[in-house]
């Protein structure tokens, strides 16, 4: 290999060199469409008239598909297939950078630990998937819904008022409350969500969910299964999140 590399290197530096890229599309016997990219380098040595060719082939479409898959997995939650926390914050950042407004909702499933404890984590996972489908269906093209982690979901509704955001939040809350959830064994259990609402705030760009997070804590503290707007906290007021 070292000898071959040295010979090729000597040829490429001693003689003229021609390079090109050839792209071919074909469908092999397995039926999958393949795009093949050929990087072709042709060197003509000074010491002889025999051209030497070096061909490097790569399946361009396969690599492109793999890159798309990796990008998708990096921006989506593996359990629910919703956009993940990073994608959600990136979208908020893009909105703030472009000067766009909107409303953010922070939703958390009430007492979700009890579902895992009583019915098992497999039931909890299926409940989260069901909630993700419900959220995606209710929000549809109105905005972006993401799983931020655990049993917490975020919703971004661009260019809308807090009043409109409240309508969306109440619709989500009531839909979840009316939904039947079941374990694989057929046991029925209810779920409710608490939601905090805030508008996008440029001054909170370091953590744009600060207001919604505070409102969510208020909704939990006031009894859960409710929607709360952000209000500035009183000086020295602190507390821990309820489950």
C-alpha positions as semicolon CSV with decimal commas, in nm:
position;residue;x (nm);y (nm);z (nm)
1;X;0,000;0,000;0,000
2;X;0,285;0,241;0,086
3;X;0,461;0,160;-0,242
4;X;0,138;0,212;-0,441
5;X;0,068;0,541;-0,266
6;X;0,421;0,662;-0,338
7;X;0,392;0,569;-0,706
8;X;0,054;0,746;-0,740
9;X;0,186;1,052;-0,558
10;X;0,488;1,060;-0,788
11;X;0,270;1,032;-1,096
12;X;0,034;1,308;-0,985
13;X;0,317;1,548;-0,917
14;X;0,536;1,459;-1,214
15;X;0,277;1,468;-1,492
16;X;-0,040;1,642;-1,598
17;X;-0,364;1,571;-1,414
18;X;-0,728;1,574;-1,521
19;X;-1,012;1,552;-1,268
20;X;-1,388;1,525;-1,313
21;X;-1,702;1,412;-1,134
22;X;-1,942;1,167;-1,297
23;X;-2,286;1,106;-1,150
24;X;-2,483;0,798;-1,255
25;X;-2,831;0,689;-1,151
26;X;-2,947;0,331;-1,179
27;X;-3,173;0,074;-1,018
28;X;-3,007;-0,260;-0,927
29;X;-3,187;-0,591;-0,897
30;X;-3,299;-0,523;-0,539
31;X;-3,516;-0,242;-0,673
32;X;-3,372;0,047;-0,467
33;X;-3,280;0,359;-0,661
34;X;-2,909;0,441;-0,627
35;X;-2,716;0,749;-0,731
36;X;-2,345;0,678;-0,771
37;X;-2,089;0,958;-0,773
38;X;-1,753;0,880;-0,937
39;X;-1,456;1,105;-0,867
40;X;-1,219;1,043;-1,158
41;X;-0,856;1,156;-1,167
42;X;-0,647;1,080;-1,476
43;X;-0,272;1,141;-1,468
44;X;-0,037;1,122;-1,767
45;X;0,321;1,063;-1,652
46;X;0,609;1,241;-1,820
47;X;0,810;0,919;-1,837
48;X;0,557;0,726;-2,045
49;X;0,244;0,775;-2,252
50;X;0,027;0,538;-2,052
51;X;-0,246;0,723;-1,859
52;X;-0,305;0,623;-1,499
53;X;-0,657;0,660;-1,361
54;X;-0,769;0,678;-1,000
55;X;-1,142;0,631;-0,942
56;X;-1,321;0,688;-0,611
57;X;-1,688;0,590;-0,600
58;X;-1,948;0,688;-0,343
59;X;-2,322;0,638;-0,327
60;X;-2,422;1,003;-0,312
61;X;-2,792;0,943;-0,256
62;X;-2,726;0,691;0,020
63;X;-2,494;0,936;0,196
64;X;-2,741;1,220;0,153
65;X;-3,021;1,003;0,293
66;X;-2,803;0,908;0,589
67;X;-2,723;1,275;0,656
68;X;-3,093;1,362;0,644
69;X;-3,169;1,079;0,886
70;X;-2,897;1,190;1,127
71;X;-3,021;1,550;1,113
72;X;-3,377;1,433;1,182
73;X;-3,270;1,220;1,478
74;X;-3,071;1,512;1,621
75;X;-3,375;1,740;1,612
76;X;-3,653;1,498;1,714
77;X;-3,748;1,305;2,026
78;X;-3,695;0,931;1,987
79;X;-4,000;0,830;2,193
80;X;-4,270;1,061;2,056
81;X;-4,122;1,163;1,719
82;X;-4,195;1,526;1,806
83;X;-3,932;1,798;1,768
84;X;-3,704;1,791;2,070
85;X;-3,592;2,056;2,318
86;X;-3,302;2,176;2,104
87;X;-3,520;2,218;1,795
88;X;-3,782;2,402;2,000
89;X;-3,532;2,649;2,141
90;X;-3,370;2,691;1,799
91;X;-3,708;2,785;1,650
92;X;-3,772;3,033;1,931
93;X;-3,427;3,180;1,868
94;X;-3,505;3,220;1,499
95;X;-3,831;3,396;1,586
96;X;-3,657;3,637;1,821
97;X;-3,375;3,709;1,576
98;X;-3,623;3,792;1,301
99;X;-3,823;4,018;1,530
100;X;-4,126;3,789;1,525
101;X;-4,365;3,756;1,815
102;X;-4,585;3,482;1,942
103;X;-4,704;3,288;2,242
104;X;-4,534;3,000;2,421
105;X;-4,714;2,732;2,620
106;X;-4,540;2,504;2,867
107;X;-4,748;2,195;2,947
108;X;-4,670;1,933;3,210
109;X;-4,862;1,613;3,283
110;X;-5,001;1,618;3,637
111;X;-4,879;1,348;3,876
112;X;-4,727;1,148;3,591
113;X;-4,502;0,959;3,832
114;X;-4,811;0,779;3,959
115;X;-4,873;0,638;3,610
116;X;-4,523;0,490;3,600
117;X;-4,548;0,363;3,957
118;X;-4,893;0,204;3,922
119;X;-4,892;0,085;3,561
120;X;-4,525;0,058;3,467
121;X;-4,292;0,264;3,252
122;X;-4,410;0,092;2,934
123;X;-4,757;0,232;3,000
124;X;-4,610;0,572;3,078
125;X;-4,421;0,570;2,748
126;X;-4,735;0,480;2,554
127;X;-4,926;0,757;2,734
128;X;-4,660;1,008;2,628
129;X;-4,684;0,888;2,269
130;X;-5,063;0,924;2,282
131;X;-5,030;1,275;2,425
132;X;-4,780;1,365;2,153
133;X;-5,026;1,254;1,884
134;X;-5,304;1,449;2,054
135;X;-5,093;1,765;2,081
136;X;-4,977;1,740;1,720
137;X;-5,335;1,692;1,600
138;X;-5,471;1,984;1,804
139;X;-5,191;2,226;1,715
140;X;-5,156;2,107;1,352
141;X;-5,036;2,398;1,136
142;X;-5,101;2,663;1,403
143;X;-4,757;2,625;1,556
144;X;-4,480;2,397;1,675
145;X;-4,521;2,138;1,949
146;X;-4,218;1,965;2,103
147;X;-4,134;1,726;2,381
148;X;-3,893;1,912;2,607
149;X;-3,813;1,617;2,830
150;X;-3,988;1,382;3,070
151;X;-4,359;1,464;3,073
152;X;-4,310;1,827;2,967
153;X;-4,421;1,964;2,630
154;X;-4,371;2,303;2,470
155;X;-4,589;2,480;2,216
156;X;-4,488;2,782;2,010
157;X;-4,767;2,970;1,832
158;X;-4,615;3,240;1,608
159;X;-4,771;3,583;1,563
160;X;-5,059;3,537;1,802
161;X;-5,188;3,710;2,113
162;X;-5,197;3,583;2,469
163;X;-5,576;3,564;2,440
164;X;-5,548;3,333;2,141
165;X;-5,278;3,135;2,321
166;X;-5,516;3,092;2,613
167;X;-5,784;2,954;2,380
168;X;-5,539;2,698;2,243
169;X;-5,419;2,606;2,593
170;X;-5,772;2,553;2,724
171;X;-5,857;2,339;2,422
172;X;-5,553;2,123;2,487
173;X;-5,631;2,093;2,857
174;X;-5,994;1,995;2,801
175;X;-5,907;1,749;2,525
176;X;-5,655;1,570;2,746
177;X;-5,898;1,564;3,039
178;X;-6,167;1,404;2,821
179;X;-5,931;1,148;2,668
180;X;-5,934;0,784;2,778
181;X;-5,589;0,637;2,843
182;X;-5,535;0,264;2,882
183;X;-5,256;0,035;2,990
184;X;-5,164;-0,264;2,770
185;X;-5,361;-0,476;3,017
186;X;-5,673;-0,269;2,948
187;X;-5,676;-0,070;3,272
188;X;-5,816;0,278;3,222
189;X;-5,660;0,580;3,387
190;X;-5,715;0,957;3,354
191;X;-5,456;1,223;3,276
192;X;-5,464;1,598;3,316
193;X;-5,217;1,870;3,225
194;X;-5,122;2,206;3,369
195;X;-5,016;2,482;3,129
196;X;-4,823;2,804;3,171
197;X;-4,854;3,079;2,909
198;X;-4,629;3,369;2,819
199;X;-4,542;3,576;2,515
200;X;-4,199;3,569;2,352
201;X;-3,973;3,815;2,529
202;X;-3,647;3,941;2,379
203;X;-3,507;4,022;2,723
204;X;-3,551;3,657;2,820
205;X;-3,367;3,525;2,515
206;X;-3,117;3,339;2,737
207;X;-3,408;3,126;2,863
208;X;-3,723;3,222;2,670
209;X;-3,947;2,988;2,872
210;X;-3,879;3,161;3,202
211;X;-4,220;3,330;3,213
212;X;-4,411;3,023;3,095
213;X;-4,222;2,811;3,348
214;X;-4,325;3,048;3,627
215;X;-4,686;3,038;3,507
216;X;-4,675;2,657;3,497
217;X;-4,556;2,650;3,858
218;X;-4,851;2,874;3,950
219;X;-5,094;2,640;3,771
220;X;-4,952;2,344;3,963
221;X;-4,966;2,530;4,295
222;X;-5,327;2,636;4,239
223;X;-5,452;2,279;4,205
224;X;-5,331;2,148;3,867
225;X;-5,542;2,080;3,558
226;X;-5,557;2,448;3,479
227;X;-5,404;2,723;3,264
228;X;-5,212;3,013;3,412
229;X;-5,066;3,334;3,266
230;X;-4,724;3,464;3,359
231;X;-4,713;3,737;3,623
232;X;-4,387;3,884;3,757
233;X;-4,292;3,712;4,085
234;X;-4,287;3,907;4,408
235;X;-3,949;4,002;4,547
236;X;-3,789;3,711;4,732
237;X;-4,062;3,468;4,633
238;X;-3,930;3,120;4,562
239;X;-4,073;2,774;4,543
240;X;-4,028;2,428;4,403
241;X;-4,221;2,280;4,116
242;X;-4,514;2,061;4,203
243;X;-4,543;1,729;4,028
